[in-house]
Amino acid sequence: MPGSTARNWLRCVLPVLAAFLLVAGAHDVVAAQVLRVGSDVAYPPFEFVDEETGEFAGFDMDLIREVGRRLGMEVEIINTAWEGIIPGLLAGDYDVVISAMTITDERAQAVDFSDPYFATGQVIVVRADDTSVQQPADLTGKVVAVQIGTTGQFAAERIEGVARIDHYPSTPEALLALRLGRADAAVVDELVAMEEARANPGTLKVVGTPFTVEYYGIAIRKGRQELLRSINRTLAQIKADGTYDELYAKWFGSQ
Ligand code: ARG
């Protein structure tokens, strides 16, 4: 009799114990399942703070949240100054960077990139009443505003005869300098420039078509092969099942 009582007791307790361990274990998994994302959230329409809701919004934000959702991970966006964005990734402040970041050879020496998720290029922005600039060569003798450390800066440096390049911590600041007449032009990613022109009609305009070819990628610390593969797999699914096109239409309309 005592033997069977012990067995009965075990029969009751074991499932409870197992369930407890499962919940505790699952909790650990969930805790580790946060995808921390660094982004310079001042780059509409890719990433910006929605003034009504106070939330991070934009194409990149939607895309990375969708990636996270499909990987069963909670996405935490960490607003980060562009200048320190790669050092922050290397230091482990976040797991990935999505920030309209162009895949460049130099950056690829420090970090890994996902497969490209967006094709774009640099354009010149000038004040709406300026008719003197049609192409990069027309920037001879002009002051050009750029966001520091961006491909806009690197592209401006390759244009001969530019009088001066002024570096701003953020793209909105570079565009503000242009609006205020502190610079003659800005060099910016195409769709960001178009959004700026759209948001400030009659103030700024985009000149011509892109004069560089660039692709955005999600940056990841080297050595995180599994995360990289998961992200690439998910990006491919998002493109294949039409979700990408929906996001594109949402943020860029017919552009
Ligand atoms: N595509 C450019 C680059 O990679 C500019 C990106 C700036 N992104 C931002 N969120 N401020 O250099």
Residues whose N, C-alpha, C, O or C-beta is under 5 A from the ligand:
A	BS01	LIG	D40 A42 Y43 W82 S99 A100 M101 T102 G149 T150 T151 G152 D189
